[in-house]
């Protein structure tokens, strides 16, 4: 079986991380399957690429605003980079001939670059599956963005099924975004998608003379908008009773990174740009300070580590809504960005460290399902089997006609 996974990757690493997790689960279930992962991320290989997964690197995008993208590096108009990416994807469909294409978040891709691609895979007899994270944005915004294209009504004509990477009990995606009957009928909730601890590349855990000293990790995902959180985290941990590690992410700007390096040096705080297999460290942490991105929240909670979440609120409220949903379940501590100070953060960290892990683990076991990658893999394999039967039927009909 052949699969093409697509993510547009205009901001952060989340889309690619989810696709890698599902690709890993799929190839473990079906070792003879092949996955071609199309991504604009420059850091995909550093995230750990499973066996039987190949990368199709697309020209990078930079997010300008919701739904608006430009080339990350090329000095060409947005329409030119969109056309280039679309032609690369079309060539992949024609040459690789996937049974199933999995698309992350954008039904028609960044700038509509998947419209011809979806038609091409359908013409070849393949299937298409749309993967949506649990929360896209606040319902009013999503409905307004989808309305001009009538996406809720159009998606079922292009996609055989929709996977929501979440749980209906935590956030009812279909109800929040007003899915019509046809779309609801094709929608499945997979549970939350995580990468197993230690999967892919893993950095060795840094030694420390006092193994009894609690470890607190601050991570801001890709890092493009994580500067303010880390600028408050570093002084919050100065002369503290715990050992602090800050990870800026590979996408943080050079000037901001340099400022954090100086601040970390002044306060004797360990600062890393990128840590392969960072989720492997979470289980050893007494607390994690992070933003509200899908992958960071799910990976930290999967490790049953106390979380202090300072979510992004612009240009989307997705992270805030996710943090609020998990906070209502008693699974994390929420700090609004407008209330963020070193003093407040230090208090929250102290409280989180004192939280019994057994209580958190018990809450998680009774409320959250972290087997989303495996669920998605089983679903894609089932869709691929139906696609292959259709492809064989078309081939037989073509031979009869000839």
C-alpha positions as CSV (number, residue, x, y, z in Angstrom):
1,X,0.0,0.0,0.0
2,X,1.1,3.5,-0.8
3,X,0.3,6.7,1.2
4,X,1.0,10.3,0.6
5,X,0.8,12.5,3.7
6,X,0.6,16.3,3.2
7,X,1.1,19.3,5.5
8,X,1.4,22.9,4.5
9,X,3.8,23.9,7.4
10,X,3.6,27.7,7.2
11,X,4.0,28.1,11.0
12,X,5.5,25.8,13.6
13,X,6.2,22.0,13.4
14,X,2.8,20.6,14.6
15,X,1.4,19.5,11.3
16,X,4.5,17.5,10.4
17,X,4.8,16.0,13.9
18,X,1.3,14.6,13.7
19,X,1.9,13.1,10.3
20,X,5.2,11.6,11.4
21,X,3.4,10.0,14.4
22,X,0.7,8.5,12.2
23,X,3.3,7.4,9.6
24,X,5.2,5.6,12.4
25,X,2.1,3.8,13.6
26,X,1.1,2.9,10.1
27,X,4.4,1.3,9.1
28,X,4.5,-0.6,12.3
29,X,1.1,-2.1,11.6
30,X,1.9,-2.7,7.9
31,X,5.7,-3.1,7.4
32,X,5.3,-3.4,3.7
33,X,3.4,-0.1,3.4
34,X,5.3,3.0,2.0
35,X,4.6,6.6,3.0
36,X,5.7,9.7,1.1
37,X,5.5,12.7,3.4
38,X,5.2,16.0,1.7
39,X,6.2,18.9,3.9
40,X,7.6,22.4,3.8
41,X,9.4,22.0,7.1
42,X,13.2,22.3,7.1
43,X,13.5,20.4,10.3
44,X,11.5,17.2,9.4
45,X,14.6,14.9,9.5
46,X,15.6,16.2,12.9
47,X,12.2,15.1,14.2
48,X,12.9,11.4,13.4
49,X,11.7,9.8,10.2
50,X,10.5,6.2,10.5
51,X,11.6,3.4,8.3
52,X,9.7,3.1,4.9
53,X,8.9,6.8,5.1
54,X,10.4,9.2,2.5
55,X,10.3,13.0,2.5
56,X,9.1,15.1,-0.4
57,X,10.5,18.5,0.5
58,X,8.3,21.4,-0.7
59,X,9.5,25.0,-0.9
60,X,8.9,26.5,2.5
61,X,6.1,28.9,3.4
62,X,5.9,31.7,5.9
63,X,2.5,32.6,7.4
64,X,1.6,36.2,6.9
65,X,-1.9,36.0,8.4
66,X,-4.7,33.5,8.7
67,X,-5.0,31.9,5.3
68,X,-2.2,34.0,3.8
69,X,1.2,32.7,3.0
70,X,4.4,33.7,1.2
71,X,7.6,32.0,0.2
72,X,9.9,31.5,3.3
73,X,13.1,31.9,1.2
74,X,12.4,32.6,-2.5
75,X,12.0,36.1,-3.7
76,X,8.9,35.2,-5.8
77,X,5.2,36.1,-5.6
78,X,3.0,33.9,-3.5
79,X,1.2,32.7,-6.6
80,X,4.5,31.4,-8.1
81,X,5.5,29.4,-5.0
82,X,1.9,28.0,-4.8
83,X,2.1,26.9,-8.4
84,X,5.5,25.3,-7.8
85,X,4.4,23.4,-4.8
86,X,1.2,22.2,-6.6
87,X,3.2,20.9,-9.6
88,X,5.5,19.0,-7.3
89,X,2.6,17.4,-5.6
90,X,0.9,16.6,-8.9
91,X,4.1,14.9,-10.1
92,X,4.2,12.9,-6.9
93,X,0.6,11.7,-7.4
94,X,1.3,10.7,-11.0
95,X,4.6,8.9,-10.3
96,X,4.0,7.5,-6.8
97,X,0.3,6.7,-7.4
98,X,-0.8,6.6,-3.7
99,X,-3.8,4.6,-2.6
100,X,-4.6,7.2,0.0
101,X,-3.6,10.8,0.6
102,X,-3.9,12.2,4.1
103,X,-4.2,16.0,4.3
104,X,-3.5,17.8,7.5
105,X,-5.9,20.7,8.4
106,X,-6.3,22.6,5.1
107,X,-8.8,20.8,2.8
108,X,-7.4,22.4,-0.3
109,X,-3.9,23.2,0.9
110,X,-2.2,26.5,1.4
111,X,-3.6,28.9,-1.2
112,X,-5.7,26.2,-2.8
113,X,-2.6,24.3,-4.0
114,X,-4.3,20.9,-3.5
115,X,-7.3,21.4,-5.8
116,X,-5.7,19.8,-8.9
117,X,-4.0,17.3,-6.7
118,X,-7.3,16.0,-5.2
119,X,-8.8,15.7,-8.7
120,X,-5.7,13.8,-9.8
121,X,-5.8,11.2,-7.0
122,X,-9.5,10.7,-7.6
123,X,-8.9,10.1,-11.3
124,X,-6.4,7.4,-10.5
125,X,-8.8,5.7,-8.2
126,X,-7.2,6.7,-4.9
127,X,-8.9,8.0,-1.8
128,X,-8.4,11.2,0.3
129,X,-8.7,11.6,4.1
130,X,-8.7,14.9,5.9
131,X,-7.1,15.1,9.3
132,X,-8.2,17.9,11.6
133,X,-6.6,18.8,15.0
134,X,-9.2,18.9,17.8
135,X,-9.5,22.7,17.8
136,X,-8.9,24.9,14.7
137,X,-9.9,28.3,16.2
138,X,-12.9,29.8,17.9
139,X,-16.2,28.6,16.2
140,X,-17.2,32.1,15.0
141,X,-13.8,32.6,13.2
142,X,-13.8,29.1,11.6
143,X,-17.3,29.4,10.3
144,X,-16.5,32.8,8.8
145,X,-13.4,31.5,7.1
146,X,-15.1,28.4,5.8
147,X,-18.3,30.2,4.6
148,X,-16.9,31.9,1.4
149,X,-15.8,28.4,0.1
150,X,-18.8,26.5,1.6
151,X,-16.2,24.1,3.0
152,X,-18.6,22.0,5.2
153,X,-20.7,21.1,2.2
154,X,-17.7,20.8,-0.2
155,X,-15.4,18.6,1.9
156,X,-17.5,15.4,1.5
157,X,-17.3,15.7,-2.3
158,X,-13.4,15.5,-2.2
159,X,-12.7,13.5,1.0
160,X,-13.8,9.9,1.7
161,X,-13.5,10.5,5.5
162,X,-12.4,13.0,8.1
163,X,-10.3,12.2,11.1
164,X,-10.5,14.5,14.1
165,X,-7.4,14.1,16.2
166,X,-9.2,14.5,19.6
167,X,-12.1,13.4,21.6
168,X,-15.7,14.5,21.3
169,X,-16.1,14.6,25.1
170,X,-13.2,17.1,25.4
171,X,-14.1,19.3,22.4
172,X,-17.0,18.5,20.1
173,X,-15.4,19.6,16.8
174,X,-18.4,18.7,14.6
175,X,-20.9,20.6,16.7
176,X,-18.6,23.6,17.3
177,X,-18.0,24.2,13.6
178,X,-21.5,23.2,12.5
179,X,-20.7,20.2,10.4
180,X,-23.7,19.3,8.1
181,X,-25.1,15.8,8.2
182,X,-23.0,14.5,5.2
183,X,-19.8,15.7,6.8
184,X,-20.7,14.4,10.3
185,X,-21.4,11.0,8.7
186,X,-17.8,10.9,7.4
187,X,-16.2,12.1,10.7
188,X,-14.4,9.9,13.1
189,X,-12.7,11.0,16.4
190,X,-9.3,9.2,16.7
191,X,-8.2,10.3,20.2
192,X,-5.1,12.3,20.7
193,X,-2.1,11.7,18.4
194,X,1.3,11.4,20.2
195,X,4.7,10.1,19.3
196,X,5.9,7.4,21.7
197,X,8.5,8.6,24.2
198,X,11.9,7.9,22.7
199,X,10.7,7.4,19.1
200,X,12.9,8.8,16.4
201,X,16.0,10.7,17.2
202,X,16.6,11.1,20.9
203,X,19.1,13.4,22.6
204,X,21.0,12.0,25.6
205,X,19.7,13.4,28.9
206,X,22.2,16.0,30.2
207,X,23.9,14.9,33.4
208,X,23.5,16.8,36.6
209,X,25.4,16.5,39.9
210,X,22.2,16.5,42.0
211,X,19.9,13.8,40.7
212,X,17.4,14.7,43.4
213,X,16.9,18.2,42.1
214,X,13.5,18.6,40.4
215,X,13.7,19.2,36.6
216,X,11.6,21.9,35.0
217,X,11.5,22.1,31.2
218,X,10.2,25.1,29.2
219,X,9.4,24.5,25.6
220,X,7.8,26.7,23.0
221,X,7.4,24.3,20.0
222,X,8.9,25.6,16.8
223,X,9.7,28.9,18.6
224,X,8.5,31.5,16.2
225,X,6.4,33.2,18.8
226,X,7.8,31.8,22.1
227,X,10.2,34.6,23.0
228,X,8.0,36.2,25.7
229,X,7.3,33.0,27.5
230,X,11.0,32.1,27.8
231,X,12.0,35.7,28.6
232,X,9.8,35.3,31.7
233,X,10.7,31.7,32.4
234,X,14.5,32.2,32.8
235,X,14.3,34.9,35.5
236,X,11.5,32.9,37.2
237,X,13.9,30.0,37.7
238,X,16.9,32.1,38.9
239,X,18.2,30.8,42.3
240,X,15.3,28.3,42.5
241,X,15.0,25.0,44.2
242,X,14.8,23.2,40.8
243,X,17.0,22.7,37.8
244,X,15.6,24.6,34.7
245,X,16.1,23.8,31.0
246,X,14.7,26.1,28.3
247,X,14.3,25.0,24.6
248,X,13.8,27.8,22.1
249,X,12.8,25.7,19.1
250,X,14.6,25.9,15.7
251,X,12.4,28.7,14.2
252,X,13.0,31.4,16.8
253,X,14.6,34.6,15.3
254,X,18.3,35.1,15.7
255,X,18.1,38.4,17.6
256,X,15.5,36.9,20.1
257,X,17.6,33.8,20.5
258,X,20.7,35.8,21.2
259,X,18.9,37.8,23.9
260,X,17.7,34.6,25.6
261,X,21.3,33.2,25.5
262,X,22.6,36.2,27.3
263,X,19.7,36.1,29.9
264,X,20.2,32.3,30.4
265,X,23.9,32.9,31.0
266,X,23.3,35.6,33.6
267,X,20.9,33.3,35.5
268,X,22.8,30.0,35.0
269,X,19.9,28.4,33.1
270,X,20.5,25.7,30.5
271,X,19.3,26.8,27.0
272,X,18.9,24.6,24.0
273,X,17.9,25.5,20.5
274,X,16.5,22.1,19.5
275,X,16.3,18.8,21.4
276,X,15.6,15.7,19.2
277,X,13.2,13.5,21.1
278,X,12.3,16.1,23.6
279,X,9.3,14.1,24.6
280,X,11.7,11.5,26.0
281,X,12.7,14.0,28.6
282,X,9.2,14.8,29.8
283,X,8.8,11.7,31.9
284,X,11.8,12.8,34.0
285,X,10.5,16.3,34.5
286,X,8.8,17.6,37.7
287,X,6.9,20.2,35.6
288,X,6.7,21.5,32.0
289,X,6.1,25.1,31.1
290,X,4.8,25.4,27.5
291,X,2.4,27.1,25.1
292,X,-0.8,25.5,24.1
293,X,0.2,23.8,20.8
294,X,-1.5,20.5,20.1
295,X,1.7,18.4,20.0
296,X,3.3,19.9,23.1
297,X,0.2,19.6,25.2
298,X,-0.6,16.0,24.2
299,X,3.1,14.9,24.6
300,X,3.4,16.4,28.1
301,X,0.1,15.0,29.3
302,X,0.9,11.6,27.8
303,X,4.0,11.6,30.1
304,X,1.7,12.5,33.1
305,X,3.8,15.5,33.9
306,X,2.3,18.6,35.6
307,X,1.9,21.4,33.0
308,X,1.8,25.2,33.2
309,X,0.4,26.4,29.9
310,X,0.7,30.0,28.6
311,X,-1.2,29.7,25.3
312,X,-1.0,31.8,22.2
313,X,-4.0,34.0,21.7
314,X,-3.2,35.7,18.4
315,X,-3.8,35.4,15.5
316,X,-5.8,32.3,16.5
317,X,-7.4,31.4,19.8
318,X,-7.0,27.7,19.2
319,X,-4.3,27.3,21.9
320,X,-6.4,29.2,24.5
321,X,-9.5,27.1,23.8
322,X,-7.5,23.9,24.1
323,X,-5.8,25.0,27.4
324,X,-9.2,26.0,28.8
325,X,-10.7,22.6,27.9
326,X,-7.9,20.7,29.6
327,X,-7.9,23.1,32.6
328,X,-11.6,22.4,33.1
329,X,-10.7,18.7,33.4
330,X,-8.0,19.5,36.0
331,X,-5.2,18.4,33.7
332,X,-3.1,21.6,33.5
333,X,-2.5,25.0,35.1
334,X,-3.5,27.9,32.8
335,X,-1.8,31.3,32.8
336,X,-3.1,34.0,30.4
337,X,-0.4,35.8,28.5
338,X,-1.5,39.1,29.8
339,X,-0.9,37.8,33.4
340,X,2.5,36.4,32.6
341,X,5.3,37.6,34.9
342,X,8.4,35.9,36.4
343,X,6.8,36.0,39.8
344,X,3.5,34.4,38.7
345,X,5.4,31.8,36.7
346,X,7.6,30.9,39.7
347,X,4.5,30.5,41.9
348,X,2.8,28.2,39.3
349,X,6.0,26.1,38.9
350,X,6.2,25.6,42.7
351,X,2.6,24.5,42.9
352,X,3.0,22.2,39.9
353,X,6.1,20.5,41.4
354,X,4.1,19.8,44.6
355,X,1.3,18.2,42.6
356,X,1.2,14.4,43.2
357,X,1.9,12.6,39.9
358,X,-0.4,9.8,40.9
359,X,-3.5,12.1,41.0
360,X,-2.7,13.5,37.6
361,X,-2.1,10.1,36.1
362,X,-5.5,8.9,37.5
363,X,-7.3,11.8,36.0
364,X,-5.7,11.2,32.6
365,X,-6.4,7.5,32.5
366,X,-10.1,8.2,33.2
367,X,-10.5,11.0,30.6
368,X,-8.0,11.1,27.8
369,X,-7.2,8.6,25.0
370,X,-3.6,8.9,23.6
371,X,-3.9,6.2,20.9
372,X,-4.9,8.6,18.1
373,X,-1.9,7.7,15.9
374,X,-2.8,4.0,16.0
375,X,-6.5,4.6,15.4
376,X,-5.6,6.8,12.4
377,X,-3.3,4.2,11.0
378,X,-5.9,1.4,11.2
379,X,-8.4,3.8,9.5
380,X,-6.0,4.6,6.7
381,X,-5.2,1.0,6.1
382,X,-8.9,0.2,5.9
383,X,-9.4,3.1,3.4
384,X,-6.4,1.9,1.4
385,X,-7.9,-1.6,1.0
386,X,-11.1,-0.2,-0.5
387,X,-9.0,2.1,-2.8
388,X,-6.9,-0.9,-4.0
389,X,-10.1,-2.9,-4.9
390,X,-11.4,0.1,-6.8
391,X,-8.0,0.6,-8.6
392,X,-8.0,-3.1,-9.6
393,X,-11.6,-2.9,-10.9
394,X,-10.7,0.1,-13.0
395,X,-7.6,-1.6,-14.4
396,X,-9.7,-4.7,-15.3
397,X,-12.3,-2.5,-17.0
398,X,-9.6,-0.7,-19.0
399,X,-8.2,-4.1,-20.2
400,X,-11.6,-5.3,-21.3
401,X,-12.1,-2.0,-23.2
402,X,-8.8,-2.4,-24.9
